[in-house]
Amino acid sequence: MPTSTRNPSRRPRGRSTAAGAVSLLAACGVLAGCGATGSGDGTVSLDFTWYGNDSRAEATQEAVDLFEERNPGITVNTSFSGFDAYFEKLSTQVAGGNVPDVVQMDAGYLREYAERGMLLNLDDHVGTEIDIESVDPAGLRSGELPDGRFAVPLGRSTQTMAYNPTIWAEAGLDAPEIGDFTWDDLIEASKTISESTDGEVVGLTDPGWAVDWFQFFIRQQGRELYTEEGIGFTEQDVADYWTFTQELRDEGIVTPAEVTSQVNGSVDTSPLVLGRSAAELSYLGSSASLFPTMGEDVALAPWPSNADGETGIYASTSIQIAIGSRTDHPEEAARLIDFLMNDVDAGRILRTVRGTPPNSEVREAVAADLDGVDKILFDFEESVADELSDAPSAPPQGWGSVKRTFTRVYDSVNFGELTVEEGAALLMNEAEQLVG
């Protein structure tokens, strides 16, 4: 599920999941330096921050503890928070000229922070402190910018459709099959579910709110959502996509506006979890959080394709790790990154909290020990490996704001405040200003 900052008048804002953790601003101060420090005894201190839930935090902290054990001259101060809160804090720090030594970075924000001079070019550290030999070259692409490499992946994932197999079976539907599941199939199944439950459960969570899902509408046409030059879609593309989703809503087979407007990518707002829909589009890594809540009432299905069998899905490495440009100890920061990405023992600790390991050797070693949800995610990724296309390049600067704008404008369309055509025109106007 993509994450998005929502209109607070209609939906909850992102919440920090860092229960008991020291907040980034409290730990560093807005105007105080957050970079690495050196103590009188020669110990280097690094600040490392990331976004995610408690499970990710626990695993990451355990891996950091192991790093410190193996590197007695380095201590790592850690903090984490939810996605929205994380980037709000990071934006505040950057405005004050500060950024932590090691930062988890989302691909949608990479170019923005790199071009503002807040991230270190890693070219001098790749091949020395950071080894990328066993990392899939396609997975490295999203961390590359024209001026160099500014991030490396912390995990690998792809896209899926999470669904409730119990509801599907009760409606007389067979499980979707990889390589043989189209949008037409999904629409027909959704109609059947909506009819069989008298509308109490609709077939699909409305995908119109997220630019992430719009991306695949474009990729299934053989194009990209954005290019090196900027925006890759047109006003007509947006109108076509939202016309499609509005028709599904009018037919009662996707969630209504009042439900869709609450969705922010979290389990708490998921219509699938809340029993309002029987399926929803998701990132594979994000779908892991559904299993503890839903148990046997959730399963993974292939992404729906167009009539030609094109899905547009790819190996996603949107969760990346980077070094703050003002760190006093870039070599030590790079060593931490290398450890988290390439060490087998670290991989066994982290498992799939950010997707499967990006290092092929670590992934192979970890696979043998996986069970439960971790194994479900790993096996699904392997099952769609032949379906994966090339990953897109790093988004243009301002893309994070475009994502939020896309959601906000769709809400207005969904509630009838704007027509589809008016919404598409407004989105393009704002997006071109944000990216341009």
VMD Tcl script that draws the C-alpha trace (Angstrom):
set ca {
  {0.00 0.00 0.00}
  {1.41 3.38 -0.88}
  {1.76 5.97 1.82}
  {0.30 9.43 1.48}
  {-0.22 12.59 3.50}
  {-3.96 13.05 3.48}
  {-6.23 16.05 3.86}
  {-6.62 16.28 7.66}
  {-10.22 17.42 7.37}
  {-11.11 14.08 5.81}
  {-8.58 11.55 6.96}
  {-6.14 10.86 9.78}
  {-2.61 12.04 9.38}
  {0.31 9.65 9.50}
  {1.22 8.65 13.04}
  {4.62 7.89 14.49}
  {5.14 4.24 15.32}
  {8.21 4.99 17.39}
  {6.69 4.15 20.75}
  {9.28 4.79 23.39}
  {11.87 6.00 20.88}
  {13.47 9.41 21.14}
  {12.13 11.58 18.35}
  {14.52 12.81 15.74}
  {14.03 16.46 16.57}
  {14.27 15.89 20.29}
  {17.44 13.87 19.85}
  {19.15 16.30 17.49}
  {17.38 19.65 17.80}
  {16.25 21.60 14.79}
  {19.29 23.85 14.71}
  {21.82 21.61 16.42}
  {24.09 19.39 14.36}
  {22.81 15.83 13.90}
  {25.96 14.49 12.27}
  {28.43 11.98 13.60}
  {30.58 12.95 16.52}
  {33.80 11.61 17.95}
  {34.32 11.10 21.65}
  {37.50 11.65 23.58}
  {38.23 7.93 23.60}
  {38.25 7.73 19.82}
  {34.77 6.24 19.48}
  {32.78 7.44 16.47}
  {29.08 8.14 17.01}
  {26.63 7.94 14.10}
  {22.99 8.98 13.96}
  {20.82 6.57 11.94}
  {17.12 7.17 11.36}
  {14.44 5.35 9.38}
  {10.68 5.17 8.87}
  {8.51 2.14 9.47}
  {6.56 0.17 12.03}
  {7.59 -1.44 15.30}
  {8.51 -4.77 13.68}
  {10.93 -3.02 11.33}
  {12.34 -1.05 14.24}
  {12.96 -4.10 16.40}
  {14.74 -5.98 13.62}
  {16.78 -2.95 12.57}
  {17.89 -2.26 16.12}
  {18.99 -5.88 16.52}
  {21.03 -5.63 13.32}
  {22.58 -2.35 14.49}
  {23.50 -3.97 17.80}
  {25.34 -6.69 15.89}
  {27.14 -4.05 13.81}
  {28.30 -2.29 16.97}
  {29.48 -5.60 18.42}
  {31.63 -6.20 15.35}
  {32.79 -2.58 15.16}
  {33.65 -1.63 18.76}
  {34.91 1.80 17.71}
  {31.49 2.87 16.38}
  {28.28 3.58 18.27}
  {25.00 4.12 16.43}
  {22.20 6.28 17.82}
  {18.90 5.20 16.28}
  {15.43 6.69 15.91}
  {12.39 5.99 13.75}
  {8.87 7.20 13.05}
  {5.98 6.72 10.64}
  {6.38 7.71 6.99}
  {4.67 11.10 7.04}
  {6.13 12.17 10.38}
  {9.57 11.03 9.25}
  {9.71 13.22 6.18}
  {8.14 16.16 8.01}
  {11.00 15.96 10.54}
  {13.61 15.46 7.85}
  {12.32 18.46 5.93}
  {12.59 20.59 9.08}
  {16.13 19.43 9.70}
  {17.18 20.11 6.13}
  {15.76 23.63 6.39}
  {18.07 24.10 9.37}
  {21.04 22.74 7.44}
  {21.15 19.41 9.23}
  {20.64 15.80 8.23}
  {21.52 12.61 10.16}
  {24.58 10.59 9.16}
  {22.66 7.61 7.80}
  {19.09 8.02 6.55}
  {16.53 5.68 5.13}
  {15.32 7.30 1.94}
  {12.24 6.76 -0.21}
  {12.83 6.82 -3.96}
  {10.15 9.48 -4.33}
  {12.21 11.96 -2.30}
  {15.75 10.99 -3.34}
  {16.27 13.50 -6.12}
  {14.80 16.32 -4.05}
  {17.21 15.80 -1.15}
  {20.21 15.00 -3.34}
  {19.79 18.08 -5.52}
  {19.50 20.24 -2.40}
  {22.95 19.01 -1.42}
  {21.78 17.11 1.64}
  {22.94 13.62 0.55}
  {26.47 12.40 -0.03}
  {27.50 11.15 -3.46}
  {28.38 7.51 -2.79}
  {30.58 7.02 -5.86}
  {33.76 7.35 -3.78}
  {32.55 4.67 -1.37}
  {31.12 2.09 -3.77}
  {33.76 -0.55 -4.38}
  {35.57 0.34 -1.16}
  {33.34 0.46 1.94}
  {30.16 -0.42 0.01}
  {30.06 -3.58 -2.12}
  {27.34 -3.74 -4.79}
  {28.69 -6.69 -6.79}
  {25.91 -9.06 -5.66}
  {23.09 -6.52 -5.93}
  {20.84 -6.73 -8.99}
  {21.84 -3.83 -11.31}
  {18.17 -3.13 -12.03}
  {17.61 -2.66 -8.31}
  {20.39 -0.09 -8.12}
  {18.88 2.13 -10.78}
  {16.50 4.03 -8.52}
  {19.43 5.32 -6.44}
  {21.27 6.73 -9.45}
  {21.05 10.35 -10.56}
  {22.91 12.14 -13.39}
  {25.57 13.35 -10.93}
  {26.21 9.96 -9.34}
  {24.84 7.35 -6.98}
  {23.18 8.83 -3.89}
  {21.54 5.75 -2.35}
  {21.58 1.97 -2.42}
  {18.64 -0.38 -1.78}
  {17.83 -1.84 1.62}
  {15.24 -4.25 0.28}
  {13.60 -5.57 -2.84}
  {9.88 -5.91 -3.38}
  {7.26 -5.88 -6.11}
  {3.55 -5.27 -6.46}
  {0.62 -7.53 -5.66}
  {-3.11 -7.64 -5.09}
  {-4.01 -8.67 -1.56}
  {-7.44 -10.30 -1.31}
  {-9.73 -12.15 1.08}
  {-9.85 -15.78 -0.13}
  {-12.75 -16.59 2.20}
  {-15.00 -13.97 0.62}
  {-13.88 -14.98 -2.86}
  {-14.69 -18.64 -2.16}
  {-18.08 -17.80 -0.63}
  {-18.89 -15.89 -3.83}
  {-17.99 -18.99 -5.87}
  {-14.79 -17.50 -7.29}
  {-11.51 -19.28 -7.97}
  {-8.23 -17.82 -6.78}
  {-6.53 -15.53 -9.34}
  {-3.73 -17.23 -11.27}
  {-0.37 -15.74 -12.18}
  {-0.15 -15.07 -15.91}
  {-3.90 -15.36 -16.38}
  {-5.57 -12.53 -14.47}
  {-6.70 -9.37 -16.23}
  {-8.46 -6.19 -15.22}
  {-11.60 -7.56 -16.87}
  {-11.33 -10.66 -14.67}
  {-10.96 -8.49 -11.57}
  {-13.92 -6.30 -12.51}
  {-16.16 -9.32 -13.08}
  {-15.05 -10.89 -9.80}
  {-15.65 -7.60 -8.00}
  {-19.17 -7.38 -9.42}
  {-19.90 -10.90 -8.21}
  {-18.65 -10.13 -4.70}
  {-20.55 -6.85 -4.44}
  {-23.74 -8.57 -5.58}
  {-23.31 -11.64 -3.35}
  {-22.85 -9.47 -0.25}
  {-25.62 -7.00 -1.17}
  {-22.99 -4.28 -1.28}
  {-21.84 -4.76 2.31}
  {-18.46 -5.77 0.93}
  {-17.35 -4.35 -2.41}
  {-14.95 -6.17 -4.66}
  {-12.02 -3.74 -4.59}
  {-10.62 -0.78 -2.69}
  {-10.83 2.17 -5.09}
  {-7.35 2.51 -6.66}
  {-8.00 6.03 -7.95}
  {-6.56 7.79 -4.89}
  {-2.92 6.73 -5.36}
  {-0.51 7.91 -8.01}
  {1.38 4.68 -7.31}
  {-1.47 2.68 -8.86}
  {-1.95 5.20 -11.67}
  {1.66 4.39 -12.50}
  {0.67 0.91 -13.68}
  {-2.17 2.27 -15.78}
  {0.57 4.16 -17.64}
  {3.16 1.35 -17.63}
  {0.66 -1.08 -19.14}
  {0.60 1.28 -22.12}
  {4.38 0.99 -22.47}
  {5.14 4.41 -21.01}
  {6.54 5.77 -17.74}
  {4.92 8.02 -15.18}
  {7.94 10.31 -15.24}
  {11.13 10.69 -17.25}
  {14.50 12.39 -16.79}
  {12.86 15.51 -18.23}
  {9.90 15.48 -15.84}
  {6.28 14.33 -16.07}
  {5.59 11.48 -18.48}
  {1.79 11.42 -18.39}
  {-0.79 13.77 -19.87}
  {-3.97 15.43 -18.68}
  {-5.91 12.97 -20.84}
  {-4.18 10.04 -19.12}
  {-5.39 11.29 -15.74}
  {-8.90 11.87 -17.06}
  {-9.01 8.38 -18.56}
  {-7.82 6.77 -15.33}
  {-10.22 8.64 -13.09}
  {-13.09 8.06 -15.52}
  {-12.32 4.35 -15.21}
  {-12.28 4.39 -11.39}
  {-15.39 6.58 -11.17}
  {-17.29 4.15 -13.40}
  {-16.29 1.33 -11.06}
  {-17.50 3.38 -8.10}
  {-20.79 4.22 -9.79}
  {-21.34 0.51 -10.40}
  {-20.82 -0.15 -6.70}
  {-17.83 -2.45 -7.10}
  {-15.16 -0.26 -5.48}
  {-15.25 1.56 -2.16}
  {-17.38 4.72 -1.94}
  {-15.80 8.15 -1.49}
  {-16.33 8.31 2.27}
  {-14.37 5.07 2.69}
  {-11.68 5.76 0.09}
  {-11.01 9.20 1.56}
  {-9.85 7.60 4.81}
  {-7.27 5.35 3.18}
  {-3.68 6.41 3.86}
  {-1.78 3.18 3.24}
  {-1.88 1.96 6.84}
  {-3.48 -1.22 8.15}
  {-5.77 0.87 10.36}
  {-7.43 2.47 7.34}
  {-7.36 -0.49 4.95}
  {-10.88 -1.32 3.67}
  {-9.67 -4.90 3.16}
  {-8.76 -5.20 6.85}
  {-11.93 -3.40 7.92}
  {-14.10 -5.79 5.90}
  {-15.32 -3.13 3.48}
  {-13.62 -4.59 0.39}
  {-12.45 -8.03 -0.73}
  {-9.24 -6.94 -2.46}
  {-6.83 -4.05 -2.78}
  {-3.69 -3.22 -4.70}
  {-0.54 -3.24 -2.62}
  {3.22 -3.32 -2.56}
  {4.43 -6.75 -1.54}
  {6.39 -5.43 1.43}
  {3.41 -3.44 2.69}
  {1.10 -6.44 2.42}
  {3.12 -8.20 5.14}
  {1.36 -6.07 7.75}
  {-2.03 -7.51 6.71}
  {-1.29 -11.07 7.82}
  {-1.01 -10.55 11.61}
  {-4.44 -8.91 11.58}
  {-6.28 -11.01 8.98}
  {-4.64 -14.42 9.33}
  {-6.12 -16.91 6.85}
  {-8.47 -14.24 5.49}
  {-5.74 -12.70 3.35}
  {-3.77 -14.07 0.42}
  {-1.65 -12.65 -2.38}
  {-2.68 -12.56 -6.02}
  {-0.99 -11.34 -9.20}
  {-1.34 -7.76 -10.34}
  {-4.13 -7.51 -12.93}
  {-2.86 -7.19 -16.51}
  {-4.29 -5.50 -19.56}
  {-5.79 -7.52 -22.41}
  {-2.31 -8.07 -23.86}
  {-1.04 -9.62 -20.64}
  {1.07 -6.61 -19.62}
  {1.17 -5.91 -15.88}
  {3.91 -3.29 -15.69}
  {5.11 -4.63 -12.33}
  {8.79 -4.43 -11.50}
  {11.31 -5.22 -8.78}
  {10.88 -2.23 -6.51}
  {13.75 -0.87 -4.45}
  {11.99 2.27 -3.25}
  {13.29 1.80 0.31}
  {16.88 2.97 0.13}
  {19.66 4.07 2.44}
  {21.85 7.15 2.07}
  {24.47 9.22 3.90}
  {23.97 12.81 5.00}
  {26.31 15.16 3.16}
  {27.52 16.86 6.35}
  {28.59 13.73 8.20}
  {32.03 13.88 9.79}
  {32.57 10.15 9.31}
  {31.50 9.05 5.82}
  {33.64 5.89 5.87}
  {32.03 4.61 9.06}
  {28.57 5.52 7.76}
  {29.33 3.62 4.56}
  {30.45 0.60 6.57}
  {27.10 0.56 8.37}
  {25.28 0.67 5.04}
  {27.39 -2.16 3.64}
  {26.70 -4.26 6.72}
  {22.92 -3.82 6.54}
  {22.87 -4.59 2.83}
  {25.47 -7.35 2.47}
  {26.04 -9.17 5.76}
  {24.35 -12.59 5.90}
  {23.77 -12.44 9.65}
  {22.21 -9.00 9.32}
  {20.03 -10.39 6.53}
  {18.82 -13.20 8.76}
  {17.82 -10.61 11.37}
  {16.14 -8.19 8.97}
  {14.45 -10.96 6.95}
  {11.71 -9.19 4.94}
  {11.01 -6.07 7.05}
  {11.97 -3.92 4.02}
  {11.32 -6.55 1.38}
  {13.62 -9.41 0.45}
  {17.39 -8.78 0.72}
  {18.78 -6.84 -2.28}
  {22.00 -8.89 -2.21}
  {21.44 -12.16 -4.11}
  {23.83 -14.14 -1.91}
  {22.17 -12.90 1.27}
  {18.74 -13.57 -0.23}
  {19.68 -17.17 -1.00}
  {21.05 -17.72 2.51}
  {18.04 -16.13 4.19}
  {15.50 -18.02 2.05}
  {16.40 -21.34 3.65}
  {15.43 -20.04 7.09}
  {12.19 -18.27 6.21}
  {8.80 -19.34 7.52}
  {5.36 -17.86 8.05}
  {4.66 -14.50 6.43}
  {8.32 -14.04 5.43}
  {8.16 -17.21 3.35}
  {4.83 -16.21 1.79}
  {6.33 -12.92 0.62}
  {9.53 -14.52 -0.63}
  {7.70 -17.27 -2.51}
  {5.33 -14.78 -4.13}
  {8.20 -12.63 -5.36}
  {9.86 -15.71 -6.85}
  {6.59 -16.75 -8.52}
  {6.27 -13.48 -10.46}
  {9.96 -13.10 -11.29}
  {9.33 -13.75 -15.00}
  {6.65 -11.03 -15.07}
  {8.92 -8.22 -13.86}
  {9.84 -5.37 -16.19}
  {12.59 -2.78 -15.81}
  {12.22 -0.52 -12.80}
  {11.67 3.20 -13.42}
  {14.44 5.70 -12.82}
  {14.51 7.98 -9.77}
  {11.51 10.35 -9.73}
  {12.03 14.05 -10.50}
  {12.42 16.60 -7.73}
  {9.06 17.50 -6.24}
  {7.54 14.07 -6.84}
  {6.62 13.60 -3.18}
  {4.43 16.70 -3.44}
  {2.88 15.41 -6.66}
  {1.84 12.22 -4.84}
  {0.06 14.22 -2.16}
  {-1.57 16.48 -4.74}
  {-2.84 13.47 -6.71}
  {-4.62 12.15 -3.62}
  {-6.05 15.53 -2.63}
  {-7.46 16.25 -6.09}
  {-8.94 12.76 -6.41}
  {-10.78 13.29 -3.14}
  {-12.36 16.40 -4.63}
  {-13.36 14.46 -7.74}
  {-14.68 11.57 -5.67}
  {-16.87 13.83 -3.54}
  {-18.27 15.60 -6.60}
  {-16.55 18.90 -5.90}
  {-14.78 18.68 -9.27}
  {-15.57 16.85 -12.48}
  {-13.04 14.34 -13.75}
  {-11.97 16.81 -16.43}
  {-11.61 19.66 -13.94}
  {-9.64 17.44 -11.59}
  {-7.31 16.25 -14.33}
  {-6.64 19.82 -15.45}
  {-6.00 20.98 -11.88}
  {-3.66 18.08 -11.18}
  {-1.60 18.69 -14.31}
  {-1.33 22.40 -13.59}
  {-0.11 21.81 -10.03}
  {2.11 18.86 -10.95}
  {3.90 20.82 -13.67}
  {4.60 23.62 -11.21}
  {5.85 21.20 -8.55}
  {8.13 19.28 -10.90}
  {9.03 22.10 -13.24}
}
mol new
graphics top color blue
foreach p $ca { graphics top sphere $p radius 0.5 }
foreach p [lrange $ca 0 end-1] q [lrange $ca 1 end] { graphics top cylinder $p $q radius 0.2 }
display resetview
